[in-house]
Amino acid sequence: MTPDHCIVYILINEAMPDYIKIGTTNVSLQQRMAQLYTTAVPVPFECYYAGEVDRAKNVEKRLHRAFDKFRVNKNREFFEIEPEAAADIIRMVALRDVTPKETVVENAEDSEAIQKLEKRAERFSFKMVGIGPGTVLRFKLDDSVTCTVLDNQNVEFEGAKTSLSAAALSVQHSRGTYWKAVKGTAFWMHDGQTLKDLRDTLENEDA
């Protein structure tokens, strides 16, 4: 990375499932993520996407401006948006993809904590969004990848019965991204929307 270049990153955290952090760093991304993992944060951040860009601060400012209405706190770099929305913009200007292929965790306890939060947050059923057995779901990052709903909690993926999260994690691994856990509802889609968005829409209508 040259002095004129920098890394723009999008971080997610299972302890803050509805938010992403958009920032820049001149040090290694792993080092920056370690800096952010303080005693005030229960589990490590995971990098959803990172790109090396020219004039990174300009890119960062444009991203912050574009998503300003979704900003949680004007003094913080956290936004209530889907990470892919921000990643799409960074990809257009990125010189190269520098997303870590593995979750940056300090120890086995960190990994276990992430998985526990993911399991707790999932608590999703297909019935709550009106999806029945036999429905085909498509993977958000590659709609040629599908799974089929088997019952209220499980899907069939590559010939095996599994959960949404396990299926999404398997796809990510096949794509070369070795995360420890993912939120399945954020990666599988039905009728052009993620299951997470479908659930949020229905819950907001009932509120």
C-alpha positions in Angstrom: 0.0 0.0 0.0 1.5 3.3 -1.1 1.4 6.5 1.1 -1.4 7.9 -1.2 -3.5 4.9 -0.6 -5.6 3.8 2.4 -8.1 1.1 3.4 -11.8 1.8 3.6 -13.5 -0.9 5.6 -17.0 -2.0 6.6 -17.2 -3.8 10.0 -20.0 -5.8 11.5 -20.4 -7.0 15.0 -22.8 -9.7 16.3 -23.4 -7.6 19.4 -24.7 -4.8 17.2 -26.5 -6.8 14.5 -28.4 -3.9 12.9 -25.4 -1.6 12.5 -22.2 -1.4 10.5 -19.1 0.7 11.0 -17.5 2.5 8.0 -14.0 3.8 8.5 -10.5 4.1 7.1 -7.1 3.0 8.3 -3.4 3.5 7.3 -2.3 0.5 9.4 -3.1 -3.1 8.8 -6.8 -3.9 8.9 -6.2 -6.7 11.5 -4.4 -4.1 13.7 -7.2 -1.6 13.4 -9.8 -4.3 14.3 -7.8 -5.3 17.3 -7.7 -1.6 18.4 -11.5 -1.4 18.2 -11.9 -4.6 20.3 -11.9 -2.9 23.7 -13.4 -3.9 27.0 -16.6 -2.0 26.0 -17.2 -4.4 23.1 -18.3 -7.9 24.0 -17.2 -9.7 20.9 -14.6 -8.8 18.1 -15.6 -7.0 15.0 -15.7 -8.9 11.7 -14.8 -7.3 8.4 -17.6 -7.5 5.8 -15.6 -5.8 3.1 -12.4 -3.7 2.8 -10.9 -2.1 -0.2 -7.6 -0.3 -0.8 -8.5 3.1 -2.4 -6.9 6.3 -3.5 -7.7 9.4 -1.5 -9.5 7.2 1.1 -10.6 10.0 3.3 -12.6 11.5 0.3 -14.2 8.1 -0.2 -15.0 7.8 3.5 -16.6 11.3 3.5 -18.8 10.5 0.5 -20.0 7.3 2.1 -20.8 9.0 5.3 -22.7 11.7 3.4 -24.6 9.2 1.3 -25.8 7.3 4.4 -26.1 10.2 6.7 -29.8 9.7 7.4 -28.9 6.2 8.6 -26.2 7.4 11.0 -26.8 6.3 14.6 -24.8 9.1 16.2 -23.3 12.1 14.3 -20.1 11.7 16.3 -19.7 8.0 15.5 -19.1 6.0 12.3 -22.0 3.6 12.8 -24.9 3.3 10.4 -28.2 1.3 10.4 -27.9 -0.1 6.9 -27.1 -3.4 5.2 -23.4 -3.8 4.8 -23.8 -4.8 1.1 -25.2 -1.3 0.3 -22.0 0.3 1.4 -19.8 -2.4 0.0 -21.2 -1.8 -3.5 -20.0 1.8 -3.5 -16.5 0.9 -2.2 -16.1 -1.8 -4.9 -16.6 0.8 -7.6 -13.5 2.8 -6.5 -11.4 0.1 -4.9 -8.0 -0.6 -6.4 -8.1 -4.1 -4.9 -10.1 -6.1 -2.4 -8.2 -6.5 0.9 -11.0 -8.2 2.9 -9.5 -10.6 5.4 -10.5 -14.2 4.6 -10.8 -15.2 8.3 -12.5 -13.7 11.3 -10.0 -11.8 13.5 -10.4 -13.3 16.9 -8.0 -13.4 19.8 -8.9 -16.8 21.2 -11.4 -19.6 21.2 -13.6 -17.8 23.8 -14.0 -14.9 21.3 -15.1 -17.3 18.6 -17.5 -19.1 20.9 -19.0 -15.8 22.0 -19.7 -14.7 18.4 -21.4 -18.0 17.7 -23.5 -17.8 20.8 -24.7 -14.3 19.8 -25.4 -15.5 16.3 -27.5 -18.4 17.5 -29.4 -16.2 19.9 -30.1 -13.5 17.3 -31.2 -16.0 14.7 -34.5 -17.1 16.4 -36.2 -16.9 13.1 -39.0 -19.0 11.7 -40.2 -19.1 8.1 -43.8 -18.9 9.4 -43.2 -15.4 10.7 -42.6 -14.1 7.2 -45.2 -16.3 5.5 -42.8 -18.7 3.7 -43.7 -22.4 3.4 -41.9 -25.6 2.7 -40.6 -25.9 -0.9 -39.8 -22.2 -1.3 -36.5 -21.6 -3.0 -34.2 -19.0 -1.5 -31.3 -17.3 -3.3 -28.0 -16.2 -1.8 -27.6 -12.5 -1.7 -24.1 -12.3 -3.1 -24.7 -14.9 -5.9 -28.3 -15.6 -6.9 -27.3 -18.7 -8.7 -26.7 -20.3 -5.3 -30.0 -21.5 -3.7 -31.4 -23.5 -0.9 -35.0 -24.9 -0.3 -37.1 -24.4 2.7 -37.9 -27.8 4.4 -39.8 -26.8 7.5 -40.3 -23.9 9.9 -36.6 -23.7 10.9 -34.5 -25.7 8.3 -33.5 -25.7 4.7 -32.0 -28.2 2.3 -28.6 -27.1 1.0 -26.4 -29.2 -1.2 -28.5 -32.2 -0.4 -28.4 -31.9 3.4 -30.8 -30.5 6.0 -29.3 -27.5 7.7 -30.0 -24.1 9.1 -30.0 -20.8 7.2 -26.8 -19.6 9.0 -24.9 -22.9 8.5 -25.8 -22.8 4.8 -24.7 -19.2 4.4 -21.5 -19.9 6.2 -20.8 -22.8 3.9 -21.3 -20.6 0.9 -19.0 -17.9 2.3 -16.3 -20.5 2.9 -16.6 -21.7 -0.7 -16.1 -18.1 -1.7 -12.9 -18.0 0.2 -14.2 -16.0 3.2 -13.6 -18.0 6.4 -15.9 -16.2 8.9 -16.7 -18.0 12.2 -20.4 -17.1 12.0 -22.9 -15.3 9.9 -26.5 -14.2 10.3 -28.4 -16.4 7.8 -31.4 -14.1 7.5 -29.1 -11.4 6.1 -27.8 -13.5 3.3 -30.8 -15.5 2.0 -33.4 -13.7 -0.1 -37.0 -14.3 -1.2 -38.8 -12.1 -3.8 -35.8 -9.7 -4.0 -35.6 -9.1 -0.2 -33.4 -10.6 2.5 -35.3 -12.6 5.1 -34.1 -10.1 7.6 -35.7 -7.2 5.7 -38.9 -9.2 5.3 -39.0 -9.8 9.0 -38.2 -6.2 9.8 -41.0 -5.0 7.5 -43.6 -7.2 9.0 -42.6 -6.3 12.6 -42.8 -2.6 11.7 -46.2 -3.0 10.3 -47.4 -4.7 13.4 -45.8 -2.1 15.7 
